[in-house]
Amino acid sequence: MASHFHLFLTSLLVLLLFISPSTSLTCSSQTFSANTKFTNCTDLPSLKSFLHWTFDPTKSTLSIAFIASPTSPDGWIAWGINPDAPAMVGTQSLIAFKNAKDSVIVKTYNLTSYKSITESKLLYKVLESKAESSSDGVMKIFATLELPENTTTVNQVWQVGPAVKDGMPMVHKFEPDNLKSKATLDLASASSAAGEGNKNANASSSASNSSNSSGQGGNETGGSSTVLKTENIVFAFLFFLGVLLFQL
């Protein structure tokens, strides 16, 4: 009987080791260093991505933190706004990747084609931007954009890619998850809910249709953000409990 019990505990421990705590990650469990905070956050509907943002209607500024994992360690992540439609072509994009010195940087691109991109200024004024990465391969883009006055919604587009060659992001995959990475972000409802700490503000997916004042408290050039998951605590507790029972 005891051997069966130990076998059960061993199986449980192995199962816990293979269950990644990040699979249950949600934007509401994510925090950032340097007291950086955002009013709203959304679990984006594809590519295991997340968006944190603060919209200031009086200044018409949108501060964001986009979190995603590139498809390879040398890949890239991107987030942007398309002023015309929820589609890739025409998106005013911020793309983060590692440079030759292995530092994570963010650059701006006007996406005019599916085949090639060119670094350029955006239609929106970028007041500040930076990028970070963590040991688990997750990248983050932080930026504050100045939007046209009276903006209430924006077409957001996000993406992840596998590689960067000669300083240029290479083409991403065209799998269903990649093609669904677009949504309408409702800034008006987010602003009205700001006083309530809206933790899953409206960012309706458009996939079905297609088939501080800046909001950041950290500095522009330094620091590293951390993702704190309550699921990790549960995971650690169960693992520790299993080890104790295994000693019986």
Buried (B, 14 or more C-beta within 10 A) or exposed (E): EEEEEEEEBEEBBEEBEEEEBBEBBBBBBBBBEEEBBBBBBBBBBBBBBBBBBBBBBEBBBBBBBBBBBBBEEBBBBBBBBBBEBBBBEBBBBBBBBBEEEEEBBBBBBBBEEEEEBEEEEBEBEBBBBBBBBBEEEBBBBBBBBBBEEEBBBBBBBBBBBBBBEEEBBBEBEEEEBBBBBBBBBBBBBBBEBBEEEBBEBBBBBBBEEEEEEBBBEBEEEEBBBEBEBEBBEEBEEBBEEBEEBEEE
